[in-house]
């Protein structure tokens, strides 16, 4: 179940960045008990050194399209290290705050405060440390004939890794979870499937690699369901041939 939740959260982040086309339904938090809320909480560090704390609140569970609008004094705050900020709405039912600095094991706590119902003050976890993608293919490798080696540093044995590859000439690729962060991953030859030269898509193209280090956090039990994921994300590109 945890693997499914993590994959779902990563897909949800991609959809958020790309502006999902389906229309959201909304409901006021004044009409919903805390135990009826699904809370998807992500703490995301990037190569800029900044961290985004993002909370998506829904009713009806993970697959619901009904989002919670905070009303009647309800609010979400986040504390990263010694800094506390109030999350503000970036879209309907989605709340964010930005923090600077993403050192290894920095503690984050997310506090859902409600004057008229049960609060959920203690969703928490520690973020993985910063890292860099240290090696990618450099000689325009063949997706069909060459293994593709990706390396990053430093590695932390207690973190899990997910890797995504996208490009105009391939079908999107995502690996299964890599446990105990080995610092390297090989995509075997023939794994990345070409789309073929249809609709103007090239056989050779630039591929974007996303490496994600992720740790599960602890969701306050006052919520009905949801997750806390703390992660570091890094991206890099290389050119590949068919």
Number of C-alpha atoms within 10 A of each C-alpha: 5 9 10 8 17 19 15 14 20 15 11 15 14 12 12 12 8 9 9 11 7 7 8 13 13 15 17 13 24 17 9 14 17 22 16 15 23 23 24 22 26 23 30 23 28 19 14 10 13 14 22 17 24 24 25 21 24 28 24 14 17 19 10 12 16 19 23 24 20 21 13 11 11 16 19 21 19 27 18 24 16 8 10 15 16 16 22 17 16 11 13 17 23 21 22 22 21 18 20 13 16 25 16 13 13 15 17 22 22 28 19 21 16 21 10 11 14 14 20 19 19 17 22 24 22 22 28 27 19 21 21 18 18 13 13 16 16 10 10 15 18 17 22 16 13 18 16 19 13 18 18 18 15 15 20 16 11 13 20 19 24 21 21 15 19 17 22 18 24 22 14 15 15 15 12 11 15 15 12 13 21 18 17 16 17 10 16 14 15 15 14 21 15 21 17 16 11 9 7 9 15 17 17 21 17 16 18 16 21 17 22 23 26 25 20 20 20 16 24 22 14 18 21 17 20 21 22 24 23 24 24 24 20 19 16 15 16 16 17 22 18 21
